[in-house]
């Protein structure tokens, strides 16, 4: 284990999605373990994104995660290609309270594939703010939320995994990021071997399955 830990593999993860879907809240919850209650657009001055670094142990392998929290505002869409070129994996985040943010996911996915010039690339569809559905279920207001089946169907169309998250309640936050690292690893193995791995086949391991539920296992430090 000591010999394996000496090599620190860096993974460039990018969190994309429309404005107000909770990209920053998810990222800060993952990195700093606290919830940002107020929506504050990521744009600050001329900066289009924030970069965070965190060291984790995922499946007994040390990983240094370089997480990019991007701007979702449409007027900055022309700048997306810059971070899409360098990203190794993408969390495609939408809010279950916003159909428009759900529809934007397809645009992000298409642009990622175009920039990468690939038919497939490591992504995970993330349905954020699932805590709101739980809170409103007893108020008979569940019809205002996007059905999870739509998210699952979209992920199936993308040939990727789907996961529901809540930055507020820290539901599946670690799992989303650690699963993306796993997808990157599988993808890299496929590229090296020239054939797909069994675990990477769509639907083989659901994002909430027992095999994928393990996150960083408490072995994370911010660097």
ABEGO torsion letter per residue (X at the ends): XAAAAABBBBBBBBBBEBBGAGAAAAAAAAAAGBBBABBBBABBEABABBBBBBBBBBGGBBBBBBBBBBBABAAAAAAAAAAAAABABBBBBBBAABAAAAAAAAAAAAAAAAAAGBABBBBBBBBBGAAAAAAAAAAGAAAABBBAAAAAAAAAAAGBBBBBBBAAAGBGAAAAAAAAAAAAAAAAAAAAAGBBBAAABBGABBAABAAAABBAGGABBBX
